[in-house]
Amino acid sequence: MDDIKPVILVVDDEQFNLDIITDYLSDMNVDVICVDNGEKALSMLQQTPDRFSAVLLDRMMPGMDGMEVLINVKNDKNINRLPIIMQTAKADKKSMFEGLNAGAHYYLSKPYDQKTLIAIVTSAVRDYQHYLLLRNNLKKSTQALKMMDQGSFTFQSLDDGRNLASMLANACPDSERLVLGLTELITNAIEHGNLGISYKEKSKLNSEGNWENEINKRLSLPMYKERVATVEFTRGRREITFVISDQGDGFDWHKYMEICPERAFDSHGRGIALAKSLSFNEIQYLNNGSQVRITVPLQ
C-alpha cells in the first residue's frame, strides 16, 4: 500500500482556488484530482470508492454544497470512513459544529498557508492508510479468536499496538467497526501515556512530518524504554470489556470526548471522539486518564 501514491480529491467551484491547492500539494507525494462542483465529486466518490485517500471539500458552492456532499458521504457505507477536510471562509462556531457533527473531522479556514494545508492533508492520509491496513489485517486474522474468553496483552510500539488492535477486534462481532476505535485508544496509550508526547508537541511533530520518528526515538530512551501498556480482554455473557492501561501520568480526558471547534483546525486531537462516535457505545476513563475501560455489547 505504501508504494501506491495517495489520491486527493479537491472540490471547489473557484478555479483559482483549485490551482492554488494543486500547487501547494505539489510538494507532497500525492496525485490531485480536481472537480468544480459537489455533484461531480459525490458521483466520482460513489463510482470509485477505493480510489481516494482524502477529500478537500469547499463548504460554500452553488448547487450541491459541501455540507450536502459531506452528509451523503457519511451515509454511504462504502465511503463513510474516507477523511473529509472541510475548507471554509465561514469559520463561526455554529457552522463548525454543523460540519463536525456531520462527520468533517478536519477543518481548514481560508485563507491558509501551504504548511498548514500539507500538515492537515498528511495527517488525514496517514490516518486513512492506517485504517485500510487495519481493515486488511482483520481479514487475515484467525476466526478462532472469537472463542477467546479472557486475555492479557502487553505492547510498546505502534506496530505492536496496531497488530494487537486487529487481533482483538477480530475476537468481537462487527470487527471492522471496532478496529479503528481500539487503534486510536491503544495509540494514545503509547504516544501520550507512556512516551509523554503532549498535545502541543504532537502539533509541532505533525507539521514537521516527524511524529512516528519521535515515537521510535523515545522508545529507545532510558526513561521510556521499560514502559509497557496493557490490554485486558474479558468476554461476558452480554458484553466484551477492554481495559487499556499505560504507565504515564494521565491527562484531562473530558475535553477530548467530543470534537470541539477550538481544535477543529488542528492536525490531530480527534482520536478519542472518533472511537466514541464510530466504534464504542461506552468509554470510561479511570485513574486520572491512564486507564480506559470500553464495553462492547454482544447482542
Helices and strands as residue ranges (DSSP letters): E 7-11, H 15-25, E 31-35, H 38-47, E 54-58, H 66-74, E 84-88, H 93-102, E 106-109, H 114-140, G 143-147, E 150-155, H 158-169, H 175-188, I 189-194, H 199-208, H 211-219, E 229-235, E 239-245, G 254-256, G 261-263, H 271-274, I 275-279, E 282-286, G 287-289, E 291-297
